[in-house]
Amino acid sequence: MAKPLTVQSDKTMLLEVDNPEFEACRDLISKFAELEKSPEYMHTYRISPLSLWNAASIKMTAEEIVEGLVSFARYSVPKNVINEIKEQISRYGKVKLVKEESGELYIISNEMGFITEIANNRAVQPFVDGMEGDKIRIKKEYRGHIKQALIKIGFPVEDLAGYDEGNKYPFNLRPITIGGIKFGMRDYQRASVEAFHAGGRNEGGSGVVVLPCGAGKTIVGMGVMQIVGAETLILVTNTLSIRQWRNEILDKTDIPESDIGEYSGELKEIKPITIATYNILTHRKKKGGDFTHFHIFSANNWGLIVYDEVHLLPAPVFRMTSELQAKRRLGLTATLVREDGLEEDVFSLIGPKKYDVPWKELEAKSWIAEANCIEIRVPMEDDLRMRYSVADDREKFRLASENPEKLRAIDYILKKHSTNNILVIGQYINQLEEISQTFKIPLITGKTPLPERQELYQAFRSGQIKQLVVSKVANFSIDLPDANIAIQVSGTFGSRQEEAQRLGRILRPKSGDNTAIFYSLISRDTNEERFGQNRQLFLTEQGYEYEIYTLDQFKETVPEEALSK
């Protein structure tokens, strides 16, 4: 039988979908390569230095990778690819950043050639105090800057310089939650905490845990907080996330409410456990001015900083993080994909990937819902097609996204799933307002006051309402465990991480039928199709396949009696 993988000398790999070994091969190569394209029959992956360094950080060896490629490859693996794998894997950990008893920071390596090359590179010279024998002394305040500079010239430094312990703050996880439910960490949550902490050694203490939406990243965060046992600053995407973290901490730990502070647009509290939004951290009174609230990083002697949804970390927070390298740093995310290409900065400033679980592996164990992805291709009426044909690219995307024919698709989906809990998610407020009015469904946008938002979410959780229309404010950190249908009507161009986050809104495990359906509505024969394919890349890498229907084909799946209502 023919093997599924073709490895090419340009470090791309072609993986045949219709092959019995497809899934096993995909699970292996996704650990050390990045998915670039995923049409129906052949997926394209690329091996890059960063993808290999992340693999090395989770202890994958060059031998494992090469043996895996050879076992799945249809033809012999090109020698230059094998050499590149060995070279890049060997580079991780060859250059180390250490702190000596004197308190001075040094770059060291067993390869004297590396040390000489680094010392003579212009990019690193602003951050060093010169050579001392066979090592390079680093200016202490530039611990993060030197790591950024080194990764850009191909030296992924392993930071073993240790951490400030911060103010001690011990607490316990509850065996029974405040809500009366038995609580214990799942095996993969415990494993991710241990991989991050590394027994308290300097090899641990900074890095990223990658888990699917709905898999309990907040619980991992609390597990790390508990094992570190120090005052903690938690950075989140919005005020609603602050409330959800607070509720989870109160429910599952013995931390008193009086020790949890909120630092947002509404409140400015500094407590032993402080939860702040990225928005408040990046606030400044005028363009180009100082960031008003960066003092929060030094307001307490933090022993741990948690970056929730680390793939969204704003550039100014990266800059501040470069000066916080003596603090333990935990990044939490469903995907390391960043649309701004700053994955290297996550690697060098937050830390390498410490733990990753394939989405389908957790689905198989029922830790997240089983999800089906369906794309419905909707036609355009002639007048709109004419406007589309003469518009520029950006306007084309907007016209395709707001295509009124999508209302018909929504109508069919609502009729087919009339008893389900449905989220309609989109990008454009005018479109969402029209959907809300047409189908008499409550709408939540960024302008919806927080108390009203919380009230609507609670009504949805309790079953008072079965349907909600939500803008991109719902991309992140909303906890609606019973939502089992999502309808994506428009999105942010080709954003892979947004697609993953939106699917995540319906992945929390369900009681009874543990399945969910993610519908994506796309205007047929438009640039929205191309952007849609790019959006789907991350999810197809995780093993999700999209069934594709025309609107007429989908209508045929709706029972006649439902259509007649």
Secondary structure, DSSP 4 states (H G I P E B T S, - for coil): ---SEEE-TTSEEEEESSSTTHHHHHHHHTTTSEEEE--SSEEEEE--HHHHHHHHHTT--HHHHHHHHHHHBSSPPPHHHHHHHHHHHHHTTTEEEEE-TTS-EEEEES-HHHHHHHHT-TTTGGGEEEEETTEEEE-GGGHHHHHHHHHHTT---EE-S-----SB----B-SB-TTS-B----HHHHHHHHHHHGGG-TTSSEEEEE--TTS-HHHHHHHHHHHHTB-EEEEESSHHHHHHHHHHHHHHB---GGGEEEESSS-B---SEEEEEHHHHT-BSSTTS-BTTTTHHHHS--SEEEETTGGG--HHHHHHHTT-TTSEEEEEES----TTSTHHHIIIII--EEEE--HHHHHHTTSS-EEEEEEEEE---HHHHHHHHHS-HHHHHHHHHT-TTHHHHHHHHHHHTTTS-EEEE-S-HHHHHHHHHHHT--EE-TTS-HHHHHHHHHHHHHTS-SEEEE-GGGGSS---TT--EEEE---STT-HHHHHHHHHTT-S--SSS-EEEEEEEEETTSHHHHHHHHHTHHHHHTT--EEEEEHHHHHTTS-HHHHT-
